[in-house]
Amino acid sequence: MTSPRNPPPRYATQRNPDRKTLGGAVCKVMTALGNDPMPWQRDALAVACEIDPATGGFYYDTVIIVVLRRAGKTTISRGKTKHRALTTQDAVMVYTAQNRIKALSRLRKDFYKPFQRSPFAGAMAKPRWRGGEEALQWKNGAELAIDAVGKNSGHGETLHEGHIDEAYAHVDSTLEGGLAPALMTVVGSQLWILSAAGTSNSTYLKGKVDLGRALVESKLQSRTCYIEYSADPNADPDDPETLHNTHPAVGHTLDADRIMGQRVAKDEDSLREWERAWYGWWPVAKAPPRVIPTAGWESNYVDGEEPETWTGTPFWAIDTSPDRDYTSIAMAAKSTDPKARCYVELYDTLLGTAGVVDQMVKLRSDFGGNIIAMDGNGAAKSLKKDLEDKDFEVVLVSGPSRVDACGGFYDDALIGALRFENDPELNKSMGNAVKQSVGGAAYIWGRGRSLGDISGFYGVTFARWLFHEKAAETYDPLDTILGGRQ
């Protein structure tokens, strides 16, 4: 067996030393179950199991771990669910894998049998093996069930913990959507998403990876813990050092020479699959990633059943495409959701610029709001005088303010601190955008490099900036970002 290197993760939420953690307690459970945790597992659990001092529950409501094949991700799920079962009376937990057959096999082999051989065996009640109702049960009322993949997965009034293992197998968020409502009712509940790297069909996991990487790179504080082990995409796949410096289980439970030997005499497709499994390399993307990862973007959607989404006086923004083909009108106002900074909406997109001023007069009459933001160097600037003639106050967004507007919108949207409708036109406009560097780490939405019209996306970006500038005193950022996201 080769000596372990214990390489660091490529992306990782950092441990907050100001918060206590139950990671060590979960590690003790893992040891009792017959798997002494590897260093990477200890480090991951120390972060994922941090305690929220305000509630006493777990701080992170979502834990995403993307790690390489045979690294021990399922043993983490086993230890974490058993710790919850032993310490929480009447805890309800759900474990899922690629499908029900796989989940049932792991429930029997990887969860039930090790517990029966452990010092904790006396705490377990008789398991339930009836078809469709399989679950492990404890004498304190705790229960770990498996569930089929579907929109009703995990349905029920409460759920303390949901584990989506082998997340690469899912093409959409149907499973998560079934678990999320029940998790929301329990303080300190957690959704764990665990997987190796995915394929071109792994759209659900890819969204989580894009979101997690962006959160780590931004250093924004959120309720999502993200940990990923993967090789640098520029590393030499034939060099054993790449494996040593990437896979956290090499030298502990895996031998590097044996793994590298599997690269010999493989065809191109088999090599790509080997690299996915052992280096965490995804298929080459056919299009650039969205400027805001899909999972982050969708976390800002308002509940379709909410009767009111905003209140107070709206702030408006107008943006015109460089070719003057489209003009978008957007607004921002105080959200009725106390967890959000503000509500934004792409109100309308008109052909050209004709009728924009008349439309703004009507909107002011219907909803109020007399202040309009627009790009100080953009095509909409030609409307400035006509709007001022109608007694509007026009605020031009230029230079550093444009950078602030784009960066601020990105930061808020990434952590779900905005609210907006699931609007196909706005979604498309955001999807067309690309980042354009303006020096150092600063960027704006690049008009010349975009994949289509982005006037709607710029509209809500400027509207959010204007709200922030003019109505900052109406909310406390700490309350909206950190409060209540359990």
KENUKOL-569149 format. One line per 4 residues: number of its first residue (from 1); for each residue x negated, y, z negated of C-alpha. Coordinates in nm, 3 decimals, padded with zeros to 5 digits. Each point is the difference from the previous one (the first is absolute). Layout:
NUM	X:Y:Z ~ ...
// end
This chain:
1	00.000:00.000:00.000 ~ -00.135:00.342:00.095 ~ -00.044:00.262:-00.271 ~ 00.291:00.245:-00.036
5	-00.045:00.361:00.111 ~ 00.333:00.126:-00.143 ~ 00.043:00.260:00.276 ~ 00.225:00.300:-00.069
9	00.330:00.036:00.186 ~ -00.003:00.209:00.315 ~ 00.301:00.197:-00.126 ~ 00.115:00.014:-00.361
13	00.208:00.208:-00.236 ~ -00.237:00.103:-00.275 ~ 00.037:-00.101:-00.364 ~ 00.131:00.280:-00.219
17	-00.194:-00.028:-00.329 ~ 00.257:00.218:-00.177 ~ 00.262:-00.274:00.033 ~ 00.000:-00.326:-00.191
21	00.024:-00.320:00.203 ~ 00.133:-00.352:-00.046 ~ -00.233:-00.133:00.267 ~ -00.212:-00.179:-00.259
25	00.307:-00.170:-00.146 ~ 00.102:-00.129:00.343 ~ -00.355:-00.130:00.050 ~ 00.028:-00.199:-00.324
29	00.319:-00.159:00.132 ~ -00.178:-00.087:00.325 ~ -00.284:-00.164:-00.195 ~ 00.247:-00.203:-00.205
33	00.162:-00.115:00.324 ~ -00.333:-00.138:00.120 ~ -00.134:00.282:00.217 ~ -00.260:00.222:-00.164
37	00.046:00.333:00.188 ~ -00.267:00.106:00.245 ~ -00.142:00.353:-00.041 ~ 00.213:00.136:00.284
41	00.317:-00.135:-00.164 ~ -00.094:00.153:-00.336 ~ -00.063:00.337:00.165 ~ 00.325:-00.011:00.199
45	00.210:-00.095:-00.302 ~ -00.161:00.270:-00.215 ~ 00.137:00.263:00.239 ~ 00.330:-00.165:00.095
49	00.094:-00.060:-00.364 ~ -00.059:00.352:-00.129 ~ 00.264:00.117:-00.247 ~ 00.203:00.317:00.037
53	-00.038:00.182:-00.334 ~ 00.338:00.167:00.051 ~ 00.199:-00.324:00.024 ~ -00.220:-00.282:-00.127
57	00.067:-00.187:00.325 ~ -00.235:-00.063:00.288 ~ -00.109:00.322:00.171 ~ -00.003:-00.128:00.358
61	00.335:-00.103:00.140 ~ -00.157:-00.144:00.317 ~ -00.322:-00.202:00.020 ~ -00.138:-00.084:00.345
65	-00.293:-00.242:00.018 ~ -00.141:-00.088:00.343 ~ -00.283:-00.245:-00.044 ~ -00.177:-00.269:00.199
69	00.088:-00.365:00.040 ~ -00.058:-00.225:-00.301 ~ -00.081:00.295:-00.226 ~ 00.255:-00.093:-00.266
73	00.292:00.234:00.053 ~ 00.259:-00.266:-00.091 ~ -00.177:-00.063:-00.333 ~ 00.047:00.370:-00.076
77	00.376:-00.036:00.063 ~ 00.006:-00.308:-00.219 ~ -00.179:00.173:-00.288 ~ 00.201:00.321:00.029
81	00.341:-00.169:00.007 ~ -00.093:-00.233:-00.286 ~ -00.118:00.296:-00.210 ~ 00.332:00.173:00.067
85	00.192:-00.316:-00.090 ~ -00.189:-00.045:-00.327 ~ 00.028:00.361:-00.113 ~ 00.341:00.114:00.126
89	00.318:-00.158:-00.125 ~ 00.254:-00.075:00.276 ~ -00.244:00.118:00.268 ~ 00.128:-00.065:00.351
93	-00.264:-00.061:00.267 ~ 00.006:-00.098:00.367 ~ -00.282:-00.154:00.204 ~ 00.015:-00.024:00.380
97	-00.241:-00.132:00.262 ~ 00.023:-00.041:00.379 ~ 00.326:-00.192:-00.044 ~ 00.198:-00.191:-00.261
101	-00.180:-00.331:00.063 ~ -00.341:00.159:-00.062 ~ 00.129:00.186:-00.305 ~ 00.150:-00.317:-00.150
105	-00.321:-00.193:00.061 ~ -00.203:00.265:-00.181 ~ 00.254:00.025:-00.282 ~ -00.050:-00.370:-00.070
109	-00.373:-00.035:00.071 ~ -00.153:00.338:-00.085 ~ 00.236:00.133:-00.267 ~ 00.173:-00.288:-00.183
113	-00.272:-00.267:-00.024 ~ -00.281:00.228:-00.130 ~ 00.235:00.143:-00.263 ~ 00.097:-00.350:-00.114
117	-00.368:-00.083:-00.055 ~ -00.071:00.327:-00.184 ~ 00.018:00.093:-00.371 ~ 00.322:00.189:00.085
121	00.192:-00.312:00.107 ~ 00.210:00.005:-00.316 ~ 00.148:00.337:00.096 ~ 00.158:-00.140:00.316
125	00.355:-00.127:00.024 ~ 00.114:-00.262:00.248 ~ -00.044:00.127:00.357 ~ 00.295:00.016:00.238
129	-00.056:-00.192:00.323 ~ 00.351:00.006:00.150 ~ -00.020:00.078:00.370 ~ 00.034:00.375:00.060
133	-00.025:00.080:-00.373 ~ -00.360:-00.104:-00.077 ~ -00.159:00.186:-00.289 ~ -00.244:-00.037:-00.287
137	00.153:00.083:-00.338 ~ -00.139:00.093:-00.339 ~ 00.148:-00.038:-00.346 ~ 00.016:00.379:-00.044
141	00.236:00.026:00.299 ~ -00.260:00.103:00.256 ~ 00.041:-00.141:00.350 ~ -00.213:-00.021:00.315
145	00.199:-00.083:00.312 ~ -00.077:-00.024:00.367 ~ 00.224:00.167:00.251 ~ 00.070:-00.029:00.368
149	-00.115:00.277:00.231 ~ 00.301:00.216:00.070 ~ 00.179:00.323:-00.077 ~ 00.148:-00.146:-00.319
153	-00.331:-00.132:-00.135 ~ -00.040:00.071:-00.369 ~ 00.347:00.147:-00.021 ~ 00.130:00.043:-00.351
157	00.028:00.265:-00.266 ~ -00.358:-00.015:-00.129 ~ -00.339:-00.122:00.117 ~ -00.318:00.042:-00.201
161	-00.243:-00.122:00.260 ~ 00.008:-00.087:00.369 ~ -00.295:-00.162:00.179 ~ -00.011:-00.004:00.381
165	-00.285:-00.240:00.077 ~ -00.131:-00.053:00.355 ~ 00.151:00.334:00.098 ~ -00.160:-00.021:00.345
169	00.279:-00.243:00.098 ~ 00.272:00.268:-00.019 ~ 00.082:00.228:00.292 ~ 00.211:00.254:-00.189
173	00.094:00.119:-00.348 ~ 00.316:-00.211:-00.032 ~ -00.140:-00.203:-00.288 ~ -00.127:00.303:-00.189
177	00.334:00.172:00.058 ~ 00.172:-00.289:-00.174 ~ -00.229:00.015:-00.303 ~ -00.034:00.376:-00.047
181	00.345:00.090:-00.142 ~ -00.028:-00.257:-00.282 ~ -00.354:00.113:-00.085 ~ 00.112:00.362:-00.032
185	00.215:-00.076:-00.303 ~ -00.289:-00.125:-00.218 ~ -00.258:00.232:-00.155 ~ -00.349:-00.132:00.078
189	00.117:-00.242:00.269 ~ -00.248:-00.078:00.276 ~ 00.011:-00.108:00.364 ~ -00.314:-00.191:00.098
193	-00.086:-00.035:00.370 ~ -00.285:-00.242:00.064 ~ -00.147:-00.120:00.327 ~ -00.297:-00.064:00.220
197	-00.034:00.231:00.302 ~ 00.277:-00.032:00.255 ~ 00.053:-00.052:00.370 ~ 00.156:00.221:00.265
201	00.340:-00.119:-00.125 ~ -00.064:00.097:-00.364 ~ 00.174:00.336:00.025 ~ 00.122:00.000:-00.361
205	-00.346:-00.058:-00.144 ~ -00.164:00.239:00.246 ~ 00.219:00.280:-00.129 ~ -00.107:-00.076:-00.356
209	-00.368:-00.010:00.100 ~ 00.022:00.335:00.179 ~ 00.173:00.152:-00.302 ~ -00.243:-00.149:-00.251
213	-00.310:00.109:00.188 ~ 00.136:00.350:00.038 ~ 00.082:00.026:-00.371 ~ -00.349:-00.115:-00.098
217	-00.171:00.237:00.244 ~ 00.215:00.295:-00.108 ~ -00.068:-00.066:-00.371 ~ 00.362:00.097:-00.067
221	00.151:-00.137:-00.320 ~ 00.298:-00.223:00.072 ~ 00.180:-00.300:-00.143 ~ -00.150:-00.231:00.263
225	-00.315:-00.200:-00.079 ~ -00.186:-00.109:00.313 ~ -00.296:-00.238:00.017 ~ -00.150:-00.133:00.324
229	-00.298:-00.224:00.067 ~ -00.111:00.010:00.364 ~ -00.323:00.036:00.197 ~ -00.114:00.320:00.164
233	00.135:-00.024:00.358 ~ -00.348:00.089:00.129 ~ -00.173:-00.283:-00.189 ~ -00.160:-00.292:00.185
237	00.242:-00.297:-00.025 ~ -00.280:-00.251:00.061 ~ -00.215:00.128:-00.286 ~ 00.057:-00.196:-00.325
241	-00.070:00.322:-00.189 ~ 00.331:00.134:00.127 ~ 00.182:-00.285:-00.174 ~ -00.207:00.034:-00.318
245	00.073:00.373:-00.016 ~ 00.373:-00.041:00.066 ~ 00.155:-00.313:-00.152 ~ 00.032:00.021:-00.380
249	00.035:-00.377:-00.050 ~ -00.323:-00.098:00.179 ~ -00.235:-00.149:-00.256 ~ 00.285:-00.062:-00.245
253	00.234:-00.244:00.173 ~ -00.123:00.020:00.361 ~ -00.329:-00.082:00.176 ~ -00.114:00.254:00.262
257	-00.189:-00.253:00.214 ~ 00.306:-00.218:00.037 ~ 00.221:00.295:00.098 ~ -00.255:00.137:00.251
261	-00.032:-00.348:00.148 ~ 00.363:00.022:00.107 ~ -00.092:00.274:00.250 ~ -00.201:-00.243:00.211
265	00.143:-00.110:00.336 ~ 00.327:00.189:-00.038 ~ 00.185:00.159:00.292 ~ 00.087:00.370:00.003
269	00.345:-00.040:-00.155 ~ -00.132:-00.226:-00.275 ~ -00.277:00.248:-00.081 ~ 00.253:00.280:-00.036
273	00.204:-00.215:-00.240 ~ -00.314:-00.086:-00.198 ~ -00.082:00.370:-00.030 ~ 00.354:00.078:-00.115
277	-00.022:-00.266:-00.271 ~ -00.353:00.062:-00.128 ~ -00.070:00.365:00.089 ~ 00.349:00.144:-00.016
281	-00.016:00.134:00.355 ~ 00.332:00.074:00.165 ~ 00.058:-00.016:00.376 ~ -00.120:00.316:00.173
285	00.275:00.261:-00.015 ~ 00.154:00.093:00.336 ~ 00.093:00.348:-00.118 ~ -00.143:00.243:-00.256
289	00.148:-00.030:-00.350 ~ 00.281:00.239:-00.090 ~ -00.115:00.316:-00.177 ~ 00.221:-00.101:-00.294
293	00.015:-00.378:-00.057 ~ 00.344:-00.144:00.061 ~ 00.044:-00.129:-00.356 ~ -00.087:00.341:-00.144
297	00.226:00.182:00.247 ~ 00.299:-00.224:-00.068 ~ -00.037:00.039:-00.377 ~ 00.132:00.356:00.045
301	00.332:-00.104:00.157 ~ 00.305:00.114:-00.192 ~ 00.257:-00.255:-00.107 ~ 00.267:-00.009:00.267
305	00.268:-00.006:-00.270 ~ -00.111:00.327:-00.163 ~ 00.284:00.256:00.041 ~ -00.232:00.301:-00.034
309	-00.367:00.014:00.097 ~ -00.096:00.362:-00.067 ~ 00.112:00.307:-00.189 ~ -00.076:00.372:-00.019
313	-00.119:00.228:00.279 ~ -00.173:-00.164:00.296 ~ -00.327:00.115:00.159 ~ -00.023:-00.032:00.377
317	-00.274:-00.074:00.252 ~ -00.015:00.015:00.378 ~ -00.255:-00.171:00.223 ~ -00.027:00.002:00.378
321	-00.201:-00.248:00.207 ~ -00.298:00.150:00.191 ~ 00.175:-00.051:00.334 ~ 00.310:00.174:-00.146
325	00.217:-00.297:00.097 ~ 00.129:-00.056:-00.355 ~ 00.068:00.211:-00.308 ~ 00.074:-00.167:-00.332
329	00.178:00.154:-00.296 ~ -00.073:-00.147:-00.343 ~ 00.087:00.086:-00.356 ~ -00.119:-00.067:-00.354
333	00.188:00.039:-00.326 ~ 00.006:-00.124:-00.357 ~ 00.072:-00.373:-00.004 ~ 00.277:-00.139:-00.217
337	-00.243:-00.280:-00.087 ~ -00.200:00.127:-00.301 ~ -00.295:-00.221:00.101 ~ -00.053:00.185:00.330
341	-00.183:00.323:00.076 ~ 00.260:00.102:00.254 ~ 00.239:-00.118:00.269 ~ -00.086:00.063:00.367
345	00.206:-00.051:00.312 ~ -00.049:00.029:00.374 ~ 00.323:00.186:00.064 ~ -00.007:00.032:00.378
349	-00.224:-00.019:00.307 ~ 00.096:00.228:00.290 ~ -00.116:00.011:00.358 ~ -00.233:00.298:00.049
353	00.042:00.307:-00.220 ~ 00.331:00.137:00.127 ~ 00.268:-00.005:-00.267 ~ -00.241:-00.043:-00.290
357	00.063:00.344:-00.149 ~ 00.378:-00.035:00.029 ~ -00.021:-00.343:-00.162 ~ -00.201:00.140:-00.291
361	00.259:00.274:-00.056 ~ 00.270:-00.267:-00.018 ~ -00.201:-00.217:-00.238 ~ -00.061:00.296:-00.231
365	00.372:00.067:-00.003 ~ 00.085:-00.364:-00.071 ~ -00.270:-00.092:-00.252 ~ -00.186:00.315:-00.103
369	-00.373:00.057:00.016 ~ -00.168:00.296:00.163 ~ -00.368:-00.100:00.012 ~ -00.147:-00.183:00.299
373	-00.350:-00.147:00.040 ~ -00.167:-00.059:00.336 ~ -00.345:-00.072:00.138 ~ -00.194:00.326:00.019
377	-00.178:-00.126:00.311 ~ 00.286:-00.202:00.147 ~ 00.249:00.050:00.279 ~ 00.285:00.081:-00.243
381	-00.174:00.326:-00.087 ~ 00.173:00.162:00.300 ~ 00.326:-00.021:-00.200 ~ -00.137:00.201:-00.292
385	00.124:00.346:00.101 ~ 00.346:-00.123:00.104 ~ 00.040:-00.172:-00.335 ~ -00.117:00.308:-00.191
389	00.251:00.207:00.196 ~ 00.265:-00.226:-00.155 ~ -00.142:00.079:-00.346 ~ -00.187:-00.328:-00.050
393	-00.329:-00.001:-00.189 ~ -00.254:-00.186:00.216 ~ -00.308:-00.154:-00.162 ~ -00.283:-00.096:00.236
397	-00.198:-00.309:-00.097 ~ -00.356:00.029:00.127 ~ -00.356:-00.106:-00.082 ~ -00.045:-00.142:-00.351
401	00.376:00.006:-00.061 ~ 00.056:-00.235:00.293 ~ -00.258:-00.238:-00.148 ~ 00.172:00.026:-00.339
405	00.339:-00.067:00.159 ~ -00.113:-00.318:00.177 ~ -00.206:-00.129:-00.292 ~ 00.272:00.078:-00.253
409	00.268:-00.174:00.206 ~ -00.225:-00.304:00.042 ~ -00.075:-00.021:-00.373 ~ 00.366:00.029:-00.102
413	00.129:-00.241:00.265 ~ -00.267:-00.259:-00.074 ~ 00.110:-00.041:-00.363 ~ 00.373:00.034:00.065
417	00.034:00.347:-00.154 ~ 00.222:00.137:00.281 ~ 00.352:-00.089:00.100 ~ 00.137:-00.010:00.354
421	00.248:-00.196:00.207 ~ -00.093:-00.309:00.198 ~ 00.022:00.213:00.316 ~ -00.115:-00.173:00.323
425	-00.099:00.335:00.155 ~ -00.215:00.101:-00.295 ~ -00.147:-00.350:-00.022 ~ -00.094:00.015:00.368
429	-00.151:00.347:-00.033 ~ -00.218:-00.111:-00.291 ~ -00.100:-00.312:00.193 ~ -00.119:00.219:00.288
433	-00.237:00.201:-00.220 ~ -00.374:-00.048:-00.042 ~ -00.242:00.166:-00.239 ~ -00.234:00.263:00.141
437	-00.306:00.085:-00.206 ~ -00.067:00.370:-00.053 ~ -00.324:-00.040:-00.192 ~ -00.101:-00.221:-00.291
441	00.292:-00.189:-00.147 ~ 00.255:00.261:00.120 ~ 00.246:-00.088:00.275 ~ 00.322:00.109:00.171
445	00.244:-00.180:00.227 ~ -00.172:00.011:00.340 ~ 00.235:00.132:00.266 ~ -00.226:-00.066:00.298
449	-00.074:-00.357:-00.106 ~ 00.350:-00.101:-00.109 ~ 00.183:-00.292:00.159 ~ 00.314:00.207:00.067
453	00.200:00.289:-00.142 ~ -00.086:00.075:-00.364 ~ 00.195:00.324:-00.043 ~ 00.244:-00.173:-00.238
457	-00.282:-00.131:-00.217 ~ -00.166:00.340:-00.008 ~ 00.338:00.153:-00.083 ~ 00.049:-00.201:-00.319
461	-00.370:00.047:-00.083 ~ 00.034:00.379:00.012 ~ 00.335:-00.010:-00.181 ~ -00.149:-00.197:-00.287
465	-00.296:00.242:-00.015 ~ 00.235:00.301:-00.010 ~ 00.207:-00.157:-00.278 ~ -00.318:-00.067:-00.195
469	-00.120:00.358:00.045 ~ 00.329:00.174:-00.070 ~ 00.176:-00.228:-00.247 ~ -00.283:-00.157:-00.197
473	00.144:00.125:-00.326 ~ 00.311:-00.215:00.044 ~ -00.175:-00.328:-00.074 ~ -00.283:-00.146:-00.204
477	-00.233:-00.207:00.225 ~ -00.100:-00.226:-00.290 ~ 00.363:-00.088:-00.063 ~ 00.072:-00.076:00.364
481	-00.314:-00.200:00.076 ~ -00.066:-00.189:-00.322 ~ 00.329:-00.010:-00.182 ~ 00.240:-00.287:00.018
485	-00.172:-00.219:00.264 ~ 00.018:-00.319:-00.202
// end
